[in-house]
Amino acid sequence: MSDLKPIRSEEDYDKAMTLLKALWGAEAGTPDGDRLDVLVTLIDAYENAHYPIDLPDPIDAILFRMEQEGLTRQDLVPILGNPGRVAEILNRTHPLSLDMIRRLHAEFDIPAEVLIQPIRSAKDAA
């Protein structure tokens, strides 16, 4: 594992990716498997620091979860309020309250850090 080192530059990253391709599929518990495990950890740390992924828009996250679970707007009424309020939320004309965020997180397991993000305007979401 002496060829493994911290990834500090794009050049180091490119070399690590080349090595990753060569080690891909190595059996766990073998020297190459161990090298692969360490290399993946190094690459992940570099990518998290240099290529962060933005959190999704809260409404997009709610709509995605609804699609995943086969939910309708009516299923949101106990969480968000009356059907009119559900429409306002999903149409991006009314913000989520803290209580709504808590209930969405508890009921649908949508991460709270996603739900507290600013909601994009209806114009930006289109």
BADOGU-835277 format. One record per atom (N, C-alpha, C): residue number from 1; x, y, z. Coordinates in steps of 0.02 Angstrom, whole numbers. Layout:
BEGIN
<site nr="NUM" c1="X" c2="Y" c3="Z"/>
...
//
This chain:
BEGIN
<site nr="1" c1="41" c2="-59" c3="0"/>
<site nr="1" c1="0" c2="0" c3="0"/>
<site nr="1" c1="43" c2="63" c3="0"/>
<site nr="2" c1="107" c2="55" c3="-12"/>
<site nr="2" c1="151" c2="112" c3="-11"/>
<site nr="2" c1="137" c2="161" c3="-68"/>
<site nr="3" c1="100" c2="139" c3="-120"/>
<site nr="3" c1="85" c2="185" c3="-175"/>
<site nr="3" c1="24" c2="227" c3="-161"/>
<site nr="4" c1="-11" c2="215" c3="-105"/>
<site nr="4" c1="-69" c2="255" c3="-86"/>
<site nr="4" c1="-46" c2="314" c3="-45"/>
<site nr="5" c1="-73" c2="372" c3="-62"/>
<site nr="5" c1="-56" c2="433" c3="-25"/>
<site nr="5" c1="-115" c2="481" c3="-27"/>
<site nr="6" c1="-116" c2="531" c3="15"/>
<site nr="6" c1="-171" c2="579" c3="13"/>
<site nr="6" c1="-179" c2="610" c3="-56"/>
<site nr="7" c1="-240" c2="626" c3="-73"/>
<site nr="7" c1="-255" c2="658" c3="-137"/>
<site nr="7" c1="-259" c2="733" c3="-124"/>
<site nr="8" c1="-210" c2="770" c3="-152"/>
<site nr="8" c1="-205" c2="842" c3="-138"/>
<site nr="8" c1="-216" c2="886" c3="-200"/>
<site nr="9" c1="-218" c2="855" c3="-258"/>
<site nr="9" c1="-224" c2="895" c3="-320"/>
<site nr="9" c1="-265" c2="855" c3="-371"/>
<site nr="10" c1="-283" c2="889" c3="-424"/>
<site nr="10" c1="-319" c2="855" c3="-479"/>
<site nr="10" c1="-275" c2="801" c3="-510"/>
<site nr="11" c1="-210" c2="814" c3="-513"/>
<site nr="11" c1="-164" c2="763" c3="-540"/>
<site nr="11" c1="-165" c2="701" c3="-495"/>
<site nr="12" c1="-162" c2="710" c3="-430"/>
<site nr="12" c1="-167" c2="654" c3="-383"/>
<site nr="12" c1="-233" c2="617" c3="-392"/>
<site nr="13" c1="-286" c2="656" c3="-400"/>
<site nr="13" c1="-353" c2="627" c3="-409"/>
<site nr="13" c1="-356" c2="585" c3="-472"/>
<site nr="14" c1="-330" c2="611" c3="-527"/>
<site nr="14" c1="-329" c2="573" c3="-590"/>
<site nr="14" c1="-291" c2="508" c3="-583"/>
<site nr="15" c1="-234" c2="509" c3="-548"/>
<site nr="15" c1="-195" c2="449" c3="-537"/>
<site nr="15" c1="-234" c2="399" c3="-493"/>
<site nr="16" c1="-268" c2="425" c3="-443"/>
<site nr="16" c1="-308" c2="382" c3="-399"/>
<site nr="16" c1="-364" c2="349" c3="-438"/>
<site nr="17" c1="-395" c2="386" c3="-484"/>
<site nr="17" c1="-450" c2="357" c3="-523"/>
<site nr="17" c1="-424" c2="303" c3="-570"/>
<site nr="18" c1="-365" c2="313" c3="-597"/>
<site nr="18" c1="-334" c2="262" c3="-640"/>
<site nr="18" c1="-320" c2="199" c3="-599"/>
<site nr="19" c1="-292" c2="208" c3="-540"/>
<site nr="19" c1="-278" c2="151" c3="-496"/>
<site nr="19" c1="-343" c2="117" c3="-475"/>
<site nr="20" c1="-395" c2="156" c3="-463"/>
<site nr="20" c1="-460" c2="128" c3="-445"/>
<site nr="20" c1="-485" c2="80" c3="-499"/>
<site nr="21" c1="-479" c2="101" c3="-561"/>
<site nr="21" c1="-501" c2="59" c3="-617"/>
<site nr="21" c1="-462" c2="-7" c3="-619"/>
<site nr="22" c1="-398" c2="-3" c3="-604"/>
<site nr="22" c1="-356" c2="-63" c3="-605"/>
<site nr="22" c1="-373" c2="-110" c3="-547"/>
<site nr="23" c1="-393" c2="-82" c3="-490"/>
<site nr="23" c1="-408" c2="-123" c3="-431"/>
<site nr="23" c1="-481" c2="-144" c3="-427"/>
<site nr="24" c1="-523" c2="-115" c3="-469"/>
<site nr="24" c1="-595" c2="-128" c3="-464"/>
<site nr="24" c1="-609" c2="-203" c3="-469"/>
<site nr="25" c1="-649" c2="-228" c3="-423"/>
<site nr="25" c1="-666" c2="-299" c3="-423"/>
<site nr="25" c1="-619" c2="-342" c3="-382"/>
<site nr="26" c1="-570" c2="-311" c3="-351"/>
<site nr="26" c1="-524" c2="-350" c3="-308"/>
<site nr="26" c1="-563" c2="-382" c3="-251"/>
<site nr="27" c1="-545" c2="-442" c3="-235"/>
<site nr="27" c1="-580" c2="-480" c3="-183"/>
<site nr="27" c1="-565" c2="-450" c3="-114"/>
<site nr="28" c1="-618" c2="-443" c3="-74"/>
<site nr="28" c1="-610" c2="-416" c3="-6"/>
<site nr="28" c1="-564" c2="-461" c3="35"/>
<site nr="29" c1="-524" c2="-430" c3="76"/>
<site nr="29" c1="-479" c2="-468" c3="120"/>
<site nr="29" c1="-412" c2="-484" c3="89"/>
<site nr="30" c1="-404" c2="-469" c3="25"/>
<site nr="30" c1="-339" c2="-479" c3="-9"/>
<site nr="30" c1="-300" c2="-414" c3="-6"/>
<site nr="31" c1="-235" c2="-416" c3="-19"/>
<site nr="31" c1="-197" c2="-353" c3="-20"/>
<site nr="31" c1="-227" c2="-302" c3="-69"/>
<site nr="32" c1="-247" c2="-324" c3="-129"/>
<site nr="32" c1="-277" c2="-277" c3="-176"/>
<site nr="32" c1="-346" c2="-254" c3="-152"/>
<site nr="33" c1="-383" c2="-297" c3="-120"/>
<site nr="33" c1="-447" c2="-277" c3="-91"/>
<site nr="33" c1="-439" c2="-225" c3="-38"/>
<site nr="34" c1="-387" c2="-232" c3="4"/>
<site nr="34" c1="-373" c2="-183" c3="55"/>
<site nr="34" c1="-351" c2="-116" c3="24"/>
<site nr="35" c1="-310" c2="-120" c3="-28"/>
<site nr="35" c1="-290" c2="-59" c3="-63"/>
<site nr="35" c1="-351" c2="-23" c3="-92"/>
<site nr="36" c1="-397" c2="-62" c3="-121"/>
<site nr="36" c1="-457" c2="-34" c3="-149"/>
<site nr="36" c1="-498" c2="1" c3="-95"/>
<site nr="37" c1="-507" c2="-30" c3="-38"/>
<site nr="37" c1="-545" c2="1" c3="17"/>
<site nr="37" c1="-515" c2="68" c3="38"/>
<site nr="38" c1="-449" c2="69" c3="46"/>
<site nr="38" c1="-415" c2="131" c3="66"/>
<site nr="38" c1="-421" c2="184" c3="11"/>
<site nr="39" c1="-412" c2="163" c3="-51"/>
<site nr="39" c1="-415" c2="209" c3="-107"/>
<site nr="39" c1="-485" c2="241" c3="-113"/>
<site nr="40" c1="-537" c2="200" c3="-105"/>
<site nr="40" c1="-605" c2="226" c3="-109"/>
<site nr="40" c1="-616" c2="279" c3="-55"/>
<site nr="41" c1="-590" c2="267" c3="4"/>
<site nr="41" c1="-597" c2="315" c3="59"/>
<site nr="41" c1="-562" c2="380" c3="43"/>
<site nr="42" c1="-502" c2="376" c3="14"/>
<site nr="42" c1="-465" c2="436" c3="-5"/>
<site nr="42" c1="-502" c2="475" c3="-60"/>
<site nr="43" c1="-527" c2="440" c3="-110"/>
<site nr="43" c1="-563" c2="472" c3="-165"/>
<site nr="43" c1="-626" c2="505" c3="-138"/>
<site nr="44" c1="-662" c2="470" c3="-95"/>
<site nr="44" c1="-724" c2="498" c3="-67"/>
<site nr="44" c1="-710" c2="562" c3="-29"/>
<site nr="45" c1="-658" c2="563" c3="11"/>
<site nr="45" c1="-641" c2="623" c3="50"/>
<site nr="45" c1="-624" c2="681" c3="3"/>
<site nr="46" c1="-586" c2="667" c3="-49"/>
<site nr="46" c1="-567" c2="720" c3="-96"/>
<site nr="46" c1="-629" c2="747" c3="-133"/>
<site nr="47" c1="-672" c2="702" c3="-156"/>
<site nr="47" c1="-732" c2="723" c3="-193"/>
<site nr="47" c1="-779" c2="763" c3="-148"/>
<site nr="48" c1="-787" c2="742" c3="-86"/>
<site nr="48" c1="-831" c2="779" c3="-40"/>
<site nr="48" c1="-805" c2="849" c3="-27"/>
<site nr="49" c1="-740" c2="857" c3="-25"/>
<site nr="49" c1="-710" c2="923" c3="-13"/>
<site nr="49" c1="-711" c2="967" c3="-75"/>
<site nr="50" c1="-702" c2="937" c3="-134"/>
<site nr="50" c1="-693" c2="977" c3="-195"/>
<site nr="50" c1="-753" c2="977" c3="-242"/>
<site nr="51" c1="-798" c2="930" c3="-234"/>
<site nr="51" c1="-857" c2="926" c3="-278"/>
<site nr="51" c1="-920" c2="913" c3="-236"/>
<site nr="52" c1="-936" c2="959" c3="-191"/>
<site nr="52" c1="-994" c2="946" c3="-149"/>
<site nr="52" c1="-1059" c2="945" c3="-191"/>
<site nr="53" c1="-1106" c2="905" c3="-169"/>
<site nr="53" c1="-1170" c2="900" c3="-204"/>
<site nr="53" c1="-1221" c2="942" c3="-165"/>
<site nr="54" c1="-1254" c2="986" c3="-201"/>
<site nr="54" c1="-1305" c2="1028" c3="-170"/>
<site nr="54" c1="-1364" c2="986" c3="-148"/>
<site nr="55" c1="-1394" c2="1007" c3="-93"/>
<site nr="55" c1="-1454" c2="973" c3="-69"/>
<site nr="55" c1="-1511" c2="989" c3="-116"/>
<site nr="56" c1="-1559" c2="943" c3="-124"/>
<site nr="56" c1="-1616" c2="956" c3="-168"/>
<site nr="56" c1="-1662" c2="1008" c3="-138"/>
<site nr="57" c1="-1702" c2="1038" c3="-180"/>
<site nr="57" c1="-1754" c2="1084" c3="-159"/>
<site nr="57" c1="-1805" c2="1046" c3="-117"/>
<site nr="58" c1="-1830" c2="1076" c3="-63"/>
<site nr="58" c1="-1878" c2="1040" c3="-19"/>
<site nr="58" c1="-1940" c2="1015" c3="-56"/>
<site nr="59" c1="-1968" c2="1055" c3="-99"/>
<site nr="59" c1="-2029" c2="1033" c3="-134"/>
<site nr="59" c1="-2013" c2="976" c3="-182"/>
<site nr="60" c1="-1956" c2="981" c3="-216"/>
<site nr="60" c1="-1935" c2="925" c3="-259"/>
<site nr="60" c1="-1927" c2="861" c3="-218"/>
<site nr="61" c1="-1900" c2="867" c3="-158"/>
<site nr="61" c1="-1890" c2="809" c3="-115"/>
<site nr="61" c1="-1958" c2="779" c3="-94"/>
<site nr="62" c1="-2005" c2="823" c3="-78"/>
<site nr="62" c1="-2072" c2="799" c3="-59"/>
<site nr="62" c1="-2105" c2="764" c3="-119"/>
<site nr="63" c1="-2102" c2="795" c3="-177"/>
<site nr="63" c1="-2132" c2="765" c3="-237"/>
<site nr="63" c1="-2099" c2="698" c3="-254"/>
<site nr="64" c1="-2033" c2="694" c3="-246"/>
<site nr="64" c1="-1997" c2="632" c3="-259"/>
<site nr="64" c1="-2021" c2="577" c3="-212"/>
<site nr="65" c1="-2027" c2="593" c3="-147"/>
<site nr="65" c1="-2049" c2="544" c3="-99"/>
<site nr="65" c1="-2121" c2="523" c3="-113"/>
<site nr="66" c1="-2163" c2="571" c3="-134"/>
<site nr="66" c1="-2232" c2="554" c3="-151"/>
<site nr="66" c1="-2233" c2="504" c3="-209"/>
<site nr="67" c1="-2191" c2="516" c3="-258"/>
<site nr="67" c1="-2187" c2="471" c3="-316"/>
<site nr="67" c1="-2162" c2="402" c3="-294"/>
<site nr="68" c1="-2110" c2="401" c3="-253"/>
<site nr="68" c1="-2083" c2="337" c3="-229"/>
<site nr="68" c1="-2135" c2="295" c3="-192"/>
<site nr="69" c1="-2174" c2="329" c3="-151"/>
<site nr="69" c1="-2221" c2="294" c3="-107"/>
<site nr="69" c1="-2292" c2="289" c3="-137"/>
<site nr="70" c1="-2302" c2="317" c3="-196"/>
<site nr="70" c1="-2368" c2="315" c3="-226"/>
<site nr="70" c1="-2419" c2="358" c3="-188"/>
<site nr="71" c1="-2396" c2="414" c3="-160"/>
<site nr="71" c1="-2438" c2="457" c3="-120"/>
<site nr="71" c1="-2473" c2="510" c3="-163"/>
<site nr="72" c1="-2529" c2="533" c3="-139"/>
<site nr="72" c1="-2566" c2="587" c3="-173"/>
<site nr="72" c1="-2563" c2="649" c3="-129"/>
<site nr="73" c1="-2587" c2="705" c3="-156"/>
<site nr="73" c1="-2591" c2="767" c3="-117"/>
<site nr="73" c1="-2633" c2="756" c3="-54"/>
<site nr="74" c1="-2684" c2="716" c3="-60"/>
<site nr="74" c1="-2729" c2="702" c3="-3"/>
<site nr="74" c1="-2690" c2="670" c3="55"/>
<site nr="75" c1="-2639" c2="631" c3="39"/>
<site nr="75" c1="-2598" c2="599" c3="91"/>
<site nr="75" c1="-2558" c2="651" c3="130"/>
<site nr="76" c1="-2549" c2="710" c3="103"/>
<site nr="76" c1="-2512" c2="763" c3="137"/>
<site nr="76" c1="-2555" c2="806" c3="183"/>
<site nr="77" c1="-2621" c2="801" c3="176"/>
<site nr="77" c1="-2666" c2="843" c3="216"/>
<site nr="77" c1="-2654" c2="835" c3="291"/>
<site nr="78" c1="-2647" c2="774" c3="318"/>
<site nr="78" c1="-2635" c2="769" c3="391"/>
<site nr="78" c1="-2569" c2="801" c3="413"/>
<site nr="79" c1="-2523" c2="809" c3="367"/>
<site nr="79" c1="-2457" c2="836" c3="385"/>
<site nr="79" c1="-2453" c2="911" c3="373"/>
<site nr="80" c1="-2481" c2="934" c3="316"/>
<site nr="80" c1="-2473" c2="1004" c3="297"/>
<site nr="80" c1="-2535" c2="1047" c3="311"/>
<site nr="81" c1="-2591" c2="1016" c3="323"/>
<site nr="81" c1="-2652" c2="1054" c3="335"/>
<site nr="81" c1="-2705" c2="1037" c3="284"/>
<site nr="82" c1="-2748" c2="1084" c3="270"/>
<site nr="82" c1="-2804" c2="1072" c3="224"/>
<site nr="82" c1="-2779" c2="1066" c3="151"/>
<site nr="83" c1="-2823" c2="1042" c3="106"/>
<site nr="83" c1="-2801" c2="1034" c3="36"/>
<site nr="83" c1="-2776" c2="1098" c3="4"/>
<site nr="84" c1="-2805" c2="1155" c3="23"/>
<site nr="84" c1="-2781" c2="1219" c3="-4"/>
<site nr="84" c1="-2709" c2="1233" c3="17"/>
<site nr="85" c1="-2693" c2="1218" c3="79"/>
<site nr="85" c1="-2625" c2="1230" c3="103"/>
<site nr="85" c1="-2576" c2="1183" c3="69"/>
<site nr="86" c1="-2597" c2="1120" c3="58"/>
<site nr="86" c1="-2555" c2="1073" c3="22"/>
<site nr="86" c1="-2540" c2="1100" c3="-48"/>
<site nr="87" c1="-2590" c2="1125" c3="-82"/>
<site nr="87" c1="-2581" c2="1154" c3="-149"/>
<site nr="87" c1="-2533" c2="1213" c3="-146"/>
<site nr="88" c1="-2541" c2="1257" c3="-97"/>
<site nr="88" c1="-2496" c2="1315" c3="-91"/>
<site nr="88" c1="-2424" c2="1293" c3="-81"/>
<site nr="89" c1="-2414" c2="1243" c3="-39"/>
<site nr="89" c1="-2346" c2="1218" c3="-26"/>
<site nr="89" c1="-2317" c2="1189" c3="-90"/>
<site nr="90" c1="-2353" c2="1143" c3="-122"/>
<site nr="90" c1="-2327" c2="1110" c3="-182"/>
<site nr="90" c1="-2321" c2="1156" c3="-242"/>
<site nr="91" c1="-2360" c2="1211" c3="-242"/>
<site nr="91" c1="-2354" c2="1261" c3="-295"/>
<site nr="91" c1="-2304" c2="1316" c3="-278"/>
<site nr="92" c1="-2271" c2="1308" c3="-221"/>
<site nr="92" c1="-2217" c2="1352" c3="-200"/>
<site nr="92" c1="-2240" c2="1423" c3="-184"/>
<site nr="93" c1="-2302" c2="1430" c3="-163"/>
<site nr="93" c1="-2327" c2="1497" c3="-145"/>
<site nr="93" c1="-2331" c2="1507" c3="-70"/>
<site nr="94" c1="-2318" c2="1454" c3="-31"/>
<site nr="94" c1="-2319" c2="1459" c3="42"/>
<site nr="94" c1="-2260" c2="1419" c3="69"/>
<site nr="95" c1="-2221" c2="1448" c3="115"/>
<site nr="95" c1="-2163" c2="1412" c3="142"/>
<site nr="95" c1="-2184" c2="1357" c3="191"/>
<site nr="96" c1="-2139" c2="1310" c3="201"/>
<site nr="96" c1="-2149" c2="1259" c3="252"/>
<site nr="96" c1="-2136" c2="1289" c3="321"/>
<site nr="97" c1="-2179" c2="1273" c3="368"/>
<site nr="97" c1="-2168" c2="1295" c3="437"/>
<site nr="97" c1="-2122" c2="1244" c3="471"/>
<site nr="98" c1="-2098" c2="1262" c3="529"/>
<site nr="98" c1="-2055" c2="1216" c3="567"/>
<site nr="98" c1="-2094" c2="1153" c3="586"/>
<site nr="99" c1="-2158" c2="1161" c3="605"/>
<site nr="99" c1="-2198" c2="1102" c3="622"/>
<site nr="99" c1="-2207" c2="1057" c3="560"/>
<site nr="100" c1="-2218" c2="1087" c3="502"/>
<site nr="100" c1="-2226" c2="1047" c3="441"/>
<site nr="100" c1="-2162" c2="1009" c3="426"/>
<site nr="101" c1="-2105" c2="1043" c3="434"/>
<site nr="101" c1="-2041" c2="1010" c3="422"/>
<site nr="101" c1="-2032" c2="951" c3="469"/>
<site nr="102" c1="-2048" c2="961" c3="532"/>
<site nr="102" c1="-2042" c2="906" c3="580"/>
<site nr="102" c1="-2087" c2="847" c3="561"/>
<site nr="103" c1="-2149" c2="861" c3="542"/>
<site nr="103" c1="-2195" c2="808" c3="524"/>
<site nr="103" c1="-2174" c2="772" c3="460"/>
<site nr="104" c1="-2151" c2="810" c3="410"/>
<site nr="104" c1="-2128" c2="778" c3="348"/>
<site nr="104" c1="-2068" c2="733" c3="362"/>
<site nr="105" c1="-2024" c2="757" c3="404"/>
<site nr="105" c1="-1965" c2="717" c3="422"/>
<site nr="105" c1="-1986" c2="653" c3="457"/>
<site nr="106" c1="-2031" c2="659" c3="505"/>
<site nr="106" c1="-2052" c2="601" c3="544"/>
<site nr="106" c1="-2093" c2="552" c3="503"/>
<site nr="107" c1="-2139" c2="577" c3="463"/>
<site nr="107" c1="-2185" c2="533" c3="426"/>
<site nr="107" c1="-2154" c2="504" c3="362"/>
<site nr="108" c1="-2115" c2="544" c3="327"/>
<site nr="108" c1="-2089" c2="522" c3="261"/>
<site nr="108" c1="-2014" c2="512" c3="260"/>
<site nr="109" c1="-1981" c2="523" c3="318"/>
<site nr="109" c1="-1909" c2="512" c3="323"/>
<site nr="109" c1="-1870" c2="553" c3="273"/>
<site nr="110" c1="-1894" c2="613" c3="259"/>
<site nr="110" c1="-1857" c2="660" c3="217"/>
<site nr="110" c1="-1809" c2="696" c3="264"/>
<site nr="111" c1="-1744" c2="698" c3="248"/>
<site nr="111" c1="-1696" c2="729" c3="294"/>
<site nr="111" c1="-1715" c2="802" c3="310"/>
<site nr="112" c1="-1711" c2="819" c3="373"/>
<site nr="112" c1="-1728" c2="887" c3="395"/>
<site nr="112" c1="-1683" c2="938" c3="361"/>
<site nr="113" c1="-1620" c2="921" c3="349"/>
<site nr="113" c1="-1574" c2="969" c3="318"/>
<site nr="113" c1="-1596" c2="985" c3="246"/>
<site nr="114" c1="-1633" c2="940" c3="215"/>
<site nr="114" c1="-1661" c2="954" c3="148"/>
<site nr="114" c1="-1721" c2="1000" c3="155"/>
<site nr="115" c1="-1765" c2="984" c3="202"/>
<site nr="115" c1="-1827" c2="1021" c3="209"/>
<site nr="115" c1="-1817" c2="1093" c3="232"/>
<site nr="116" c1="-1763" c2="1108" c3="267"/>
<site nr="116" c1="-1753" c2="1177" c3="291"/>
<site nr="116" c1="-1721" c2="1222" c3="239"/>
<site nr="117" c1="-1702" c2="1194" c3="182"/>
<site nr="117" c1="-1672" c2="1234" c3="128"/>
<site nr="117" c1="-1724" c2="1284" c3="102"/>
<site nr="118" c1="-1702" c2="1341" c3="77"/>
<site nr="118" c1="-1749" c2="1387" c3="46"/>
<site nr="118" c1="-1783" c2="1353" c3="-14"/>
<site nr="119" c1="-1847" c2="1366" c3="-21"/>
<site nr="119" c1="-1885" c2="1337" c3="-77"/>
<site nr="119" c1="-1873" c2="1381" c3="-139"/>
<site nr="120" c1="-1858" c2="1349" c3="-195"/>
<site nr="120" c1="-1850" c2="1387" c3="-257"/>
<site nr="120" c1="-1918" c2="1417" c3="-276"/>
<site nr="121" c1="-1916" c2="1471" c3="-311"/>
<site nr="121" c1="-1979" c2="1500" c3="-334"/>
<site nr="121" c1="-2008" c2="1456" c3="-389"/>
<site nr="122" c1="-2073" c2="1464" c3="-401"/>
<site nr="122" c1="-2106" c2="1424" c3="-452"/>
<site nr="122" c1="-2074" c2="1437" c3="-520"/>
<site nr="123" c1="-2051" c2="1497" c3="-533"/>
<site nr="123" c1="-2018" c2="1515" c3="-596"/>
<site nr="123" c1="-1952" c2="1476" c3="-603"/>
<site nr="124" c1="-1913" c2="1474" c3="-548"/>
<site nr="124" c1="-1848" c2="1440" c3="-550"/>
<site nr="124" c1="-1855" c2="1364" c3="-554"/>
<site nr="125" c1="-1910" c2="1338" c3="-527"/>
<site nr="125" c1="-1920" c2="1266" c3="-525"/>
<site nr="125" c1="-1941" c2="1239" c3="-593"/>
<site nr="126" c1="-1968" c2="1281" c3="-635"/>
<site nr="126" c1="-1993" c2="1258" c3="-701"/>
<site nr="126" c1="-1938" c2="1243" c3="-750"/>
//
